Amino acid sequence: MSITSDAAREKEDRSAALAVTAFPLFILAGTVIAFFFPDPFLPLGDYITLFLMIIMFGMGLTLTIPDFKVIAKRPLPVLIGVVAQFVIMPLLAVAVARLLNLSPELSIGLLMLGSVPGGTSSNVIAYLAKGDVALSVAMTSVSTLVSPIMTPLLMLWLAGERTDVDAQGMAITLAQTVLLPVIGGLVIRYFFDSFVAKISPLLPWISILGIGGVVFPTVAGNVERLAQVGMIVFVAVLLHNVCGYILGYFTGRLFKMPEAQSRTMAIEIGTQSAGLASGMSLKFFSPEAALPGAVAAVLHNITGAVYAAVMRRIPVDRNERAEKVEKVTSPSA
């Protein structure tokens, strides 16, 4: 039984790793095609909510009850990580928007990107970076489940003075497009675990198609705007993302977490659910506000792949041993 389970897990991991590599290529290629040939993609804009639900349902199918037991066994790292995510990324979005003097629409879009839960690819990036995968899954799950409350509140607090924020509408939409599909996927996984395990290698690809269904019509409907502001959006999203990784990692170090957990903190805090941010910005604000999320759908996975490649070259065990030696030889020890 365990050999079969291990084999299935290995197959799922290989599929997920391939999906993370192929994902930015697929989104980038689709984005370019949608930019130059927008007409075929425009009708997809009517189904963005459906695509968001597909993404979240696929995420729910990847969750199991043991994933939530991690929260009970190690609540403090999960709590620290989720709180840090909903503090660091929104404030970073405000800081980057002011630094780059972004337009009000782009500022709102970047804030939405910083206020949504962790990205669906973060768990695989944590695995590839030799992070704490169980903690990654727990943080993604908790941030997703609390997003119908936290995301509208953050948008209301940080953007309410500059634009009308329908916090109640956001909460209802997030409950419909995030909470219900995730819980539905989790329930199906619980009752039909053996079947879902068999199709689990397909789940990352379903999420990829769902994110493409959000991003491509967003790009197709914003060709002129993207041509005008594309570079500044790219710089803003990259700066927001990289600073999130840095502050996330040092959050782990500040709370004296092991190296693997600190790597996971960086990933979970720095990587956002870009497709959700783009879809929510388009629904509640403007097409231009959806651009940071659309750009992040490509960029977050590229930076995640780079981060994983760098971290894989640094053995976690060696890093931990070096820290222990330093503590023993420290004059204060």
Salt bridges, closest charged atoms under 4 A:
GLU10 OE2 - ARG14 NH1 3.33
GLU12 OE1 - ARG9 NH1 3.98
ASP132 OD2 - ARG74 NH1 2.70
ASP193 OD1 - ARG189 NE 2.74
GLU259 OE1 - ARG253 NH1 3.93
GLU259 OE2 - ARG263 NE 2.81
GLU323 OE2 - ARG253 NH2 2.06
